[in-house]
């Protein structure tokens, strides 16, 4: 009977929206956002975030069109399998699963560093805190999708409120209402700003801005979780389009305004903008610096609490995304059928157990062998960008097949705008960001094989999955008239 159970569509619109927002507003924004300004100046950082934001918008509309047509927990893996090539779907699915497994293991470790910031909490060893946080994440994911959605809603809300308070206090500080004298736009145009590079040449400034594309790209990763939630959304035809519109504007406003406020309050030459590398340096967070300058004595402690929430939120979402991806692949016969088993709450329990076991293994490797863990992380480093590539390619093929098979575009519940410009532009920008991962190699021609291997390892790992499936099953790129456009 357990095999006949179905996933439950208990995620409401507010859950879906906050899950996507929570997926990409995290410790990267709070801790290291200043690096973008330090590298390319406030103008270069703003340009990079605007461009990547536009790319993400097109990707989300592409995903939205497919997710409202065929809501499924497998999302872009399922779409690539049906609309492009089963081997592409196989490679995307396993890479995405592996990426989130790494993320959960890393977040379990990072959460202990955040907790140990407070001396009274050091009464327990770090491994004990790791167990507590992992059990919390497992518990939230095993109860029901509604429990996951509700917890993620509140986790994300804390981050959103923090950013809003930061923007308000930052604006008051800029105009001298808080924190002392009037600052205005002096820092935004100080020195070589607003656009800076390694020298005063235009080409150097352009390359510096391109380098920030990578930082911005990682910041926005997680928005694709909208597609994963589609299979358990209460009314995907309404909630997905609504969430996409809200998520784009909210995230773009949060990120762009946050970068603008930081750039106005802290000069790009300030060493503080290099960010914090660990919880011990939480006071170097651009957010903490702004709060402290405005007169808040406990700014670092408050930001540490927010960052701890962000880490737990990322781990929670990572466990959800990985278990749903494994479940969906089992339904597509790209993973063992046992992973398709659901418990009474509609949770893919075997997928959760298997994912948890691998998370524990990766966590133990992280503790025992730093070098091995570096390569594990490197192997999944580009997965987010590769997933975005898959979304763009799948949507392009879906729309062409839809027209080729004589279907009416007016029948689509949600239609992505600017087709085919959107997916093609997103595809080009994704490729640019992937190639530009090693900035020294691209901008200076410096060949460091160790750096190249760790930077680009995700590409051969993806190709391994793709080629393995291609050789074993001898699949071919589907002809447009053969694409499966059924909605089951």
C-alpha positions as CSV (number, residue, x, y, z in Angstrom):
1,X,0.0,0.0,0.0
2,X,2.9,2.3,0.7
3,X,3.9,2.3,-2.9
4,X,0.4,3.6,-3.8
5,X,0.7,6.7,-1.6
6,X,1.1,10.0,-3.3
7,X,3.0,13.1,-2.3
8,X,0.8,15.7,-0.6
9,X,0.2,19.1,-2.1
10,X,0.4,21.0,1.1
11,X,2.7,23.9,0.2
12,X,0.9,27.2,0.1
13,X,1.9,30.2,-1.9
14,X,3.6,31.9,1.1
15,X,5.6,28.7,1.7
16,X,6.8,28.4,-2.0
17,X,7.7,32.1,-2.1
18,X,9.7,32.0,1.2
19,X,11.4,28.8,0.3
20,X,12.8,30.4,-2.9
21,X,13.8,33.6,-1.1
22,X,15.4,31.7,1.8
23,X,17.3,29.6,-0.7
24,X,19.3,32.5,-2.0
25,X,19.4,35.0,0.9
26,X,22.0,33.4,3.2
27,X,25.4,33.7,4.8
28,X,26.9,34.8,1.4
29,X,24.9,38.1,1.5
30,X,25.5,38.6,5.3
31,X,29.2,37.6,5.5
32,X,31.0,38.1,2.2
33,X,28.9,40.5,0.1
34,X,31.5,43.2,0.6
35,X,34.0,41.2,-1.5
36,X,32.1,42.1,-4.7
37,X,32.4,45.9,-3.9
38,X,36.1,45.5,-2.9
39,X,36.8,43.7,-6.2
40,X,34.9,45.8,-8.7
41,X,33.8,48.9,-6.8
42,X,30.2,49.7,-5.9
43,X,29.2,50.4,-9.5
44,X,30.8,47.2,-10.8
45,X,29.1,45.1,-8.1
46,X,25.7,46.7,-8.8
47,X,26.1,46.0,-12.6
48,X,27.0,42.3,-11.9
49,X,24.1,41.7,-9.6
50,X,21.7,43.4,-12.0
51,X,22.9,41.3,-14.9
52,X,22.8,38.0,-12.9
53,X,19.4,39.1,-11.5
54,X,18.1,39.5,-15.1
55,X,19.4,36.1,-16.0
56,X,17.8,34.5,-13.0
57,X,14.5,36.1,-13.9
58,X,14.6,34.5,-17.3
59,X,15.5,31.2,-15.8
60,X,12.7,31.3,-13.3
61,X,10.1,32.2,-16.0
62,X,11.4,29.3,-18.1
63,X,11.1,27.0,-15.1
64,X,7.7,28.5,-14.2
65,X,6.3,27.7,-17.7
66,X,7.4,24.1,-17.4
67,X,6.4,23.7,-13.7
68,X,2.9,24.9,-14.2
69,X,2.5,22.6,-17.3
70,X,4.0,19.6,-15.5
71,X,4.3,20.1,-11.7
72,X,6.8,17.5,-10.4
73,X,9.3,17.2,-7.6
74,X,12.0,16.2,-10.1
75,X,11.7,19.6,-11.8
76,X,14.5,20.3,-14.3
77,X,15.8,16.7,-14.2
78,X,12.5,15.4,-15.3
79,X,12.1,18.2,-17.9
80,X,15.6,17.4,-19.4
81,X,14.7,13.7,-19.5
82,X,11.4,14.4,-21.3
83,X,12.2,17.3,-23.5
84,X,15.9,16.9,-24.4
85,X,17.7,13.6,-23.6
86,X,17.2,11.1,-20.8
87,X,21.0,11.1,-20.3
88,X,21.0,14.8,-19.7
89,X,18.2,14.4,-17.1
90,X,20.1,11.6,-15.4
91,X,23.3,13.6,-15.2
92,X,21.4,16.8,-14.0
93,X,19.5,14.8,-11.3
94,X,22.4,13.0,-9.8
95,X,24.7,16.1,-9.9
96,X,22.0,18.2,-8.2
97,X,21.4,15.5,-5.5
98,X,25.1,15.3,-4.8
99,X,25.5,19.0,-4.6
100,X,22.8,19.3,-1.9
101,X,24.3,16.4,0.0
102,X,27.6,18.3,0.2
103,X,25.7,21.5,1.2
104,X,23.9,19.8,4.1
105,X,27.2,18.2,5.3
106,X,28.9,21.6,5.2
107,X,26.0,23.4,6.9
108,X,26.0,20.9,9.7
109,X,29.6,21.8,10.3
110,X,29.2,25.5,9.8
111,X,26.3,25.6,12.3
112,X,28.6,24.5,15.1
113,X,31.0,27.3,14.3
114,X,28.2,29.8,14.6
115,X,27.0,28.3,17.9
116,X,30.5,28.3,19.4
117,X,30.6,32.1,18.9
118,X,28.8,32.3,22.2
119,X,31.1,31.1,24.9
120,X,28.3,29.5,27.1
121,X,27.4,27.2,24.2
122,X,30.9,25.7,24.1
123,X,29.9,23.4,27.0
124,X,29.1,20.8,24.4
125,X,31.7,19.5,21.9
126,X,31.3,20.5,18.3
127,X,30.3,16.9,17.2
128,X,27.4,17.0,19.7
129,X,26.0,20.2,18.2
130,X,26.4,18.6,14.7
131,X,24.3,15.7,15.8
132,X,21.6,18.0,17.3
133,X,21.4,20.1,14.1
134,X,21.3,17.1,11.8
135,X,18.6,15.5,13.9
136,X,16.6,18.8,13.7
137,X,16.9,18.9,9.9
138,X,16.0,15.2,9.6
139,X,13.0,15.7,11.9
140,X,11.6,18.7,9.9
141,X,11.9,16.8,6.7
142,X,10.4,13.5,7.9
143,X,7.2,14.9,9.4
144,X,5.5,16.2,6.4
145,X,6.0,18.7,3.6
146,X,3.8,21.2,5.4
147,X,6.2,21.0,8.5
148,X,9.1,21.7,6.2
149,X,7.3,24.5,4.4
150,X,6.3,26.1,7.7
151,X,9.8,25.9,9.2
152,X,11.3,27.3,6.1
153,X,8.8,30.1,6.0
154,X,9.9,31.3,9.5
155,X,13.6,30.7,8.8
156,X,13.3,32.8,5.6
157,X,11.2,35.5,7.3
158,X,14.0,36.1,9.9
159,X,16.4,36.8,7.0
160,X,14.0,39.0,5.2
161,X,13.3,41.1,8.3
162,X,17.0,41.4,8.9
163,X,17.7,42.7,5.4
164,X,14.8,45.2,5.7
165,X,16.0,46.5,9.1
166,X,19.5,46.8,7.6
167,X,18.2,48.8,4.6
168,X,16.3,51.2,6.9
169,X,19.2,51.7,9.3
170,X,21.6,52.0,6.5
171,X,19.6,54.7,4.8
172,X,19.3,56.6,8.1
173,X,23.0,56.4,8.6
174,X,23.8,57.6,5.0
175,X,21.8,60.8,5.7
176,X,23.3,61.3,9.2
177,X,20.1,60.6,11.1
178,X,21.8,57.7,12.8
179,X,25.5,57.0,13.5
180,X,26.8,60.6,13.3
181,X,27.6,62.8,10.3
182,X,26.1,62.9,6.9
183,X,27.8,60.5,4.5
184,X,25.8,60.8,1.3
185,X,27.3,59.5,-1.9
186,X,30.9,60.3,-1.0
187,X,32.0,56.7,-0.7
188,X,30.3,55.7,-3.9
189,X,32.6,57.9,-6.0
190,X,35.7,57.9,-3.8
191,X,39.0,57.1,-5.5
192,X,38.5,55.2,-8.8
193,X,34.9,54.4,-7.8
194,X,32.2,53.6,-8.8
195,X,34.0,51.2,-11.3
196,X,37.4,49.9,-10.3
197,X,39.9,47.3,-11.5
198,X,43.5,46.3,-11.1
199,X,44.4,49.5,-12.9
200,X,42.6,52.5,-14.4
201,X,42.0,51.0,-17.8
202,X,38.4,50.3,-19.0
203,X,39.3,46.6,-19.8
204,X,40.5,46.1,-16.3
205,X,37.3,47.5,-14.8
206,X,35.2,45.3,-17.2
207,X,37.1,42.2,-16.2
208,X,36.7,43.0,-12.5
209,X,32.9,43.4,-13.0
210,X,32.9,40.0,-14.8
211,X,34.7,38.5,-11.9
212,X,31.9,39.6,-9.6
213,X,29.4,37.7,-11.8
214,X,30.6,34.5,-10.1
215,X,29.9,35.9,-6.6
216,X,26.5,37.1,-7.7
217,X,25.7,33.8,-9.4
218,X,26.4,31.9,-6.2
219,X,24.4,34.3,-4.2
220,X,21.3,33.7,-6.4
221,X,21.6,29.9,-6.4
222,X,18.7,28.3,-4.6
223,X,15.9,30.1,-6.6
224,X,15.5,27.0,-8.6
225,X,13.9,25.3,-5.6
226,X,10.6,26.7,-6.9
227,X,10.7,24.0,-9.5
228,X,11.4,21.3,-6.9
229,X,8.4,22.5,-4.7
230,X,6.0,22.4,-7.7
231,X,5.2,18.8,-7.2
232,X,4.0,19.5,-3.6
233,X,2.5,22.9,-4.2
234,X,-1.2,23.3,-3.3
235,X,-2.2,24.9,-6.6
236,X,0.9,25.1,-8.8
237,X,-0.9,26.8,-11.7
238,X,-1.4,29.8,-9.4
239,X,1.3,29.6,-6.8
240,X,4.3,29.1,-9.0
241,X,3.8,32.1,-11.3
242,X,2.9,34.3,-8.3
243,X,6.0,33.1,-6.4
244,X,8.3,33.7,-9.4
245,X,7.1,37.3,-9.8
246,X,7.4,38.0,-6.1
247,X,10.8,36.2,-5.7
248,X,12.4,38.1,-8.5
249,X,11.5,41.6,-7.4
250,X,12.1,40.9,-3.7
251,X,15.5,39.3,-4.2
252,X,16.6,41.9,-6.7
253,X,15.5,44.7,-4.4
254,X,17.1,43.1,-1.3
255,X,20.4,42.3,-3.1
256,X,20.8,45.5,-5.2
257,X,19.7,47.8,-2.4
258,X,21.9,45.9,0.2
259,X,25.0,46.2,-2.2
260,X,24.1,49.9,-2.7
261,X,23.9,50.7,1.0
262,X,27.1,48.8,1.8
263,X,28.9,50.7,-1.1
264,X,27.6,54.0,0.2
265,X,28.6,53.4,3.9
266,X,31.9,51.5,3.5
267,X,34.6,52.6,1.0
268,X,35.6,50.0,-1.5
269,X,39.2,50.4,-0.2
270,X,38.3,49.3,3.3
271,X,39.9,46.0,4.4
272,X,36.6,45.2,6.3
273,X,34.9,44.6,2.9
274,X,37.0,41.4,2.4
275,X,34.4,39.7,4.7
276,X,34.5,37.2,7.5
277,X,36.1,33.8,7.0
278,X,34.7,32.3,10.2
279,X,32.3,32.9,13.1
280,X,35.2,34.3,15.1
281,X,35.3,37.2,12.6
282,X,31.6,37.8,12.5
283,X,32.3,41.5,13.4
284,X,33.8,41.9,9.9
285,X,30.4,41.2,8.3
286,X,29.3,44.3,6.3
287,X,25.9,44.0,8.0
288,X,27.5,43.9,11.5
289,X,29.8,46.9,10.6
290,X,26.8,49.0,9.5
291,X,24.8,48.1,12.6
292,X,27.7,48.8,14.9
293,X,28.4,52.2,13.3
294,X,24.8,53.1,13.8
295,X,25.2,52.5,17.5
296,X,24.1,49.0,18.1
297,X,26.5,47.4,20.6
298,X,25.4,43.8,20.1
299,X,25.4,43.9,16.4
300,X,27.9,41.0,16.0
301,X,25.9,38.8,18.3
302,X,22.6,39.5,16.6
303,X,24.1,38.9,13.2
304,X,25.6,35.6,14.4
305,X,22.1,34.5,15.4
306,X,20.8,35.5,12.0
307,X,23.6,33.7,10.2
308,X,23.0,30.5,12.3
309,X,19.3,30.7,11.2
310,X,20.5,31.0,7.6
311,X,22.8,28.0,7.9
312,X,20.0,25.9,9.3
313,X,17.6,27.1,6.6
314,X,20.1,26.1,3.9
315,X,20.6,22.7,5.4
316,X,16.9,22.2,5.8
317,X,16.3,23.2,2.1
318,X,19.2,21.0,1.0
319,X,17.8,18.0,2.7
320,X,14.4,18.6,1.1
321,X,15.8,19.2,-2.4
322,X,18.0,16.1,-2.3
323,X,15.3,13.7,-1.1
324,X,12.8,15.0,-3.6
325,X,15.3,14.8,-6.5
326,X,16.2,11.2,-5.5
327,X,12.4,10.3,-5.2
328,X,11.7,11.9,-8.7
329,X,14.6,10.0,-10.3
330,X,13.2,6.7,-9.0
331,X,9.9,7.5,-10.7
332,X,11.8,8.2,-13.9
333,X,13.6,4.9,-13.5
334,X,16.9,6.7,-13.1
335,X,17.4,5.5,-9.5
336,X,16.3,2.4,-7.6
337,X,12.5,2.1,-7.2
338,X,12.9,1.7,-3.4
339,X,13.6,5.4,-3.3
340,X,10.0,6.1,-4.4
341,X,8.5,4.7,-1.2
342,X,6.4,7.3,0.8
343,X,5.4,7.2,4.4
344,X,2.0,8.2,5.7
345,X,3.0,11.9,5.7
346,X,3.8,11.7,2.0
347,X,7.6,12.0,2.6
348,X,10.0,9.8,0.5
349,X,11.3,8.2,3.6
350,X,13.9,5.9,1.9
351,X,15.3,8.8,-0.1
352,X,15.6,10.7,3.2
353,X,17.4,7.8,4.9
354,X,19.8,7.2,2.0
355,X,20.6,10.9,1.7
356,X,21.2,11.2,5.5
357,X,23.6,8.3,5.4
358,X,25.6,9.9,2.6
359,X,25.5,13.3,4.4
360,X,27.1,11.6,7.5
361,X,29.8,9.9,5.4
362,X,30.7,13.3,3.7
363,X,30.6,14.9,7.2
364,X,33.1,12.3,8.6
365,X,35.3,12.8,5.5
366,X,35.3,16.5,6.2
367,X,36.5,15.9,9.8
368,X,39.1,13.3,9.0
369,X,40.5,14.5,5.7
370,X,40.5,18.1,4.7
371,X,42.1,17.4,1.3
372,X,39.5,14.8,0.4
373,X,36.7,17.2,1.4
374,X,38.2,20.0,-0.8
375,X,37.9,17.7,-3.8
376,X,34.4,16.5,-2.9
377,X,33.3,20.2,-2.7
378,X,35.0,21.0,-6.0
379,X,33.2,18.1,-7.7
380,X,29.9,19.7,-6.9
381,X,31.0,23.3,-7.2
382,X,29.4,24.1,-10.6
383,X,26.3,22.1,-10.1
384,X,24.1,25.1,-9.6
385,X,25.2,26.7,-12.8
386,X,24.9,23.4,-14.7
387,X,21.4,23.0,-13.4
388,X,20.6,26.5,-14.7
389,X,22.0,25.5,-18.1
390,X,19.7,22.5,-18.0
391,X,16.7,24.7,-17.3
392,X,17.4,27.0,-20.2
393,X,18.0,24.1,-22.7
394,X,14.9,22.2,-21.5
395,X,12.6,25.2,-21.8
396,X,13.9,26.0,-25.3
397,X,13.2,22.5,-26.4
398,X,9.9,22.3,-24.6
399,X,8.5,25.4,-26.3
400,X,9.8,24.3,-29.8
401,X,8.3,20.9,-29.3
402,X,5.0,22.4,-28.1
403,X,4.7,24.4,-31.3
404,X,6.0,21.6,-33.5
405,X,3.3,19.2,-32.2
406,X,0.6,21.8,-33.1
407,X,-0.4,22.8,-29.6
408,X,-1.8,26.3,-28.9
409,X,0.4,28.5,-26.8
410,X,-2.7,30.2,-25.4
411,X,-3.5,26.9,-23.6
412,X,-0.4,27.3,-21.4
413,X,-1.4,28.4,-17.8
414,X,1.8,30.5,-17.6
415,X,3.9,31.6,-20.5
416,X,7.5,32.8,-20.2
417,X,8.0,36.2,-21.8
418,X,10.6,37.1,-24.4
419,X,11.0,33.6,-25.8
420,X,13.5,32.6,-27.2
421,X,15.6,35.6,-26.0
422,X,15.2,34.6,-22.3
423,X,16.6,31.1,-22.4
424,X,19.3,31.9,-25.0
425,X,20.5,34.9,-22.9
426,X,20.5,32.8,-19.7
427,X,22.4,30.0,-21.5
428,X,25.1,32.4,-22.7
429,X,25.5,34.1,-19.3
430,X,25.7,30.7,-17.6
431,X,28.5,29.6,-20.0
432,X,30.4,32.9,-19.4
433,X,30.2,32.4,-15.6
434,X,31.3,28.8,-15.8
435,X,34.3,29.5,-18.0
436,X,35.2,32.5,-15.9
437,X,35.4,30.5,-12.7
438,X,39.2,30.7,-12.7
439,X,39.7,34.4,-13.0
440,X,43.5,34.2,-13.1
441,X,43.4,31.8,-16.1
442,X,40.8,33.9,-18.0
443,X,42.1,37.4,-17.3
444,X,45.9,36.8,-16.9
445,X,46.6,33.6,-18.7
446,X,48.1,32.1,-15.5
447,X,47.9,28.3,-15.6
448,X,47.7,26.7,-12.1
449,X,46.7,23.1,-12.7
450,X,45.8,22.5,-9.0
451,X,43.5,25.5,-9.1
452,X,42.1,24.4,-12.5
453,X,41.3,20.9,-11.3
454,X,39.5,22.1,-8.1
455,X,37.7,24.8,-10.0
456,X,36.5,22.9,-13.0
457,X,36.1,19.4,-11.5
458,X,32.4,19.7,-11.5
459,X,32.3,19.6,-15.3
460,X,34.0,16.2,-15.8
461,X,31.9,14.8,-12.9
462,X,28.8,15.9,-14.8
463,X,30.1,14.5,-18.1
464,X,30.9,11.2,-16.4
465,X,27.2,10.7,-15.4
466,X,26.1,11.9,-18.8
467,X,28.5,9.6,-20.8
468,X,27.8,6.6,-18.5
469,X,24.1,6.8,-19.1
470,X,24.6,7.5,-22.8
471,X,26.8,4.4,-23.3
472,X,24.7,2.1,-21.1
473,X,21.3,3.0,-22.5
474,X,22.3,4.4,-26.0
475,X,20.0,7.3,-25.7
476,X,19.7,10.1,-28.3
477,X,18.6,13.7,-28.3
478,X,14.8,13.5,-28.8
479,X,13.3,14.7,-32.0
480,X,10.8,17.5,-31.4
481,X,7.9,15.4,-32.7
482,X,8.8,12.6,-30.3
483,X,9.0,14.8,-27.1
484,X,6.7,13.6,-24.4
485,X,4.3,16.5,-23.7
486,X,1.9,14.5,-21.6
487,X,1.0,16.0,-18.2
488,X,1.4,12.8,-16.1
